[in-house]
Amino acid sequence: MKLPNRSEPAIPLLFTHNVKRETQAIHEQRRLFNDAITAHDARNVGACWLPDVQVSTSAGRPLVGREAVQRTFDHFFADPDFITFTRTPTQVLISEDGRTAAESGEWIGYWRAKNGRRIQRGTYLGSWSKRGEQWRLQAELFVPLGETSETTSPPPTPAI
């Protein structure tokens, strides 16, 4: 048996993957995540997280581990003024080996406020890792870019 010559470069292991299918799978995971947030579904909000997920919140607070992120969502869901967060991907890039992906996009959050609602928005980056056939979130970074409020006008008084 001939041993490989150590001076020769290693032959890279190539993985075949369908970029369109993998991108669609990440978009679907994001849609399910957004749906769980909108429904205030504490049971399923973390379905796409890896156990050691890391999140840097828009306030700059680091969250490490599924339990820490879950507690944060439990806090939001318990807040009667919290309405929802939505993450909207603008780009998903799959790595050459098909094991990791980068998702970037825009996020927006809504809370009830006196005479309207408060809105926060920004940009985010998500790091995805493929485990088996499933994409799971490894990390997310949220950057705030603004806060506004919308006022709702009371209905017009009927004329007598």
C-alpha positions in Angstrom: 0.0 0.0 0.0 1.4 3.4 -1.0 1.0 6.2 1.5 0.1 9.7 0.1 3.0 12.0 -0.5 2.7 14.7 2.2 4.1 17.4 -0.1 1.2 17.0 -2.5 -1.8 19.3 -1.8 -4.8 17.6 -0.3 -7.7 17.0 -2.7 -10.6 19.1 -1.4 -13.8 17.2 -0.6 -16.6 18.6 -2.8 -20.2 18.6 -1.7 -22.9 18.9 -4.3 -25.9 21.0 -3.3 -28.7 22.8 -5.0 -28.3 26.5 -4.1 -31.9 27.4 -5.0 -33.3 24.5 -2.9 -31.1 25.4 0.1 -32.0 29.1 -0.2 -35.7 28.2 -0.3 -35.3 26.0 2.8 -33.8 28.9 4.7 -36.6 31.3 3.6 -39.1 28.7 4.8 -37.4 28.4 8.2 -37.5 32.2 8.5 -41.2 32.3 7.5 -42.0 29.7 10.2 -40.0 31.7 12.7 -41.9 34.9 11.8 -45.2 33.1 12.1 -44.3 31.8 15.5 -43.4 35.3 16.7 -46.6 36.8 15.3 -48.7 34.1 17.0 -46.7 34.6 20.3 -46.0 30.9 20.1 -43.5 30.3 22.8 -43.5 26.6 22.1 -42.3 26.8 18.5 -40.5 30.1 18.3 -37.1 28.3 18.9 -37.6 25.4 16.5 -34.9 26.6 14.2 -32.2 27.5 16.8 -29.2 25.3 17.5 -28.8 24.6 21.3 -25.8 27.0 21.4 -27.4 29.8 19.3 -25.9 33.2 19.9 -27.9 36.5 19.4 -26.7 40.0 19.7 -29.9 42.0 20.3 -30.6 45.4 18.8 -29.8 46.8 22.3 -26.3 45.2 22.0 -27.1 42.6 24.7 -25.5 39.2 24.0 -27.7 36.1 24.4 -26.0 32.7 24.5 -27.9 29.5 24.3 -31.4 28.4 23.4 -32.7 29.0 26.9 -31.4 32.6 27.1 -33.0 33.4 23.8 -36.2 31.6 24.7 -36.5 33.6 28.0 -36.2 36.8 25.9 -39.1 35.8 23.7 -41.1 34.7 26.7 -40.6 38.3 28.1 -41.7 39.8 24.8 -44.8 37.6 24.6 -45.8 38.5 28.2 -45.6 42.2 27.4 -49.2 43.3 26.6 -47.8 46.1 24.3 -45.7 43.8 22.2 -47.3 43.0 18.8 -44.6 41.3 16.7 -41.2 41.2 15.0 -40.7 40.4 11.4 -37.4 39.5 9.7 -37.4 39.9 5.9 -34.5 38.3 4.2 -33.0 40.4 1.3 -30.1 38.0 0.6 -29.2 34.4 1.4 -25.7 33.1 0.5 -24.9 29.4 0.7 -21.3 28.4 1.3 -19.4 26.5 -1.3 -19.6 23.3 0.7 -23.3 23.7 1.4 -22.9 23.4 5.2 -23.3 27.1 6.2 -25.2 30.1 5.0 -25.4 33.8 5.6 -28.8 35.5 5.6 -29.1 39.3 5.7 -32.2 41.4 5.7 -34.4 43.9 7.5 -36.2 43.6 10.8 -39.1 45.5 12.2 -40.8 45.4 15.6 -44.2 46.7 16.6 -45.5 47.7 20.1 -48.8 49.2 21.1 -48.5 52.8 22.3 -50.9 55.4 23.4 -52.9 56.5 20.4 -51.0 54.2 18.0 -48.0 52.1 17.9 -44.2 52.3 18.3 -42.0 50.8 15.6 -38.4 49.8 15.7 -36.5 48.8 12.6 -33.0 47.8 11.5 -30.9 45.3 9.6 -29.8 41.8 10.6 -27.4 39.1 9.7 -28.2 35.4 10.4 -25.6 32.6 10.4 -27.2 29.2 9.4 -25.7 25.8 9.8 -27.0 22.7 8.1 -27.6 19.7 10.4 -28.7 16.6 8.6 -31.3 17.9 6.2 -32.3 20.9 8.3 -31.0 24.4 8.4 -30.6 25.8 12.0 -29.7 29.2 13.2 -26.3 29.4 14.7 -26.2 33.2 15.3 -28.0 36.4 14.7 -26.9 40.1 14.9 -29.5 42.9 15.0 -28.5 46.5 14.3 -31.1 49.2 15.1 -31.5 51.9 12.5 -34.5 53.8 13.8 -37.6 54.1 15.9 -40.8 55.9 15.0 -44.4 56.0 16.1 -47.6 55.9 14.2 -50.7 57.6 15.6 -54.1 56.4 14.9 -56.7 59.1 14.6 -60.0 58.6 16.5 -63.0 58.0 14.2 -64.7 61.2 13.1 -67.6 62.4 15.2 -70.8 62.0 13.3 -72.7 65.2 12.3 -75.9 65.8 14.1 
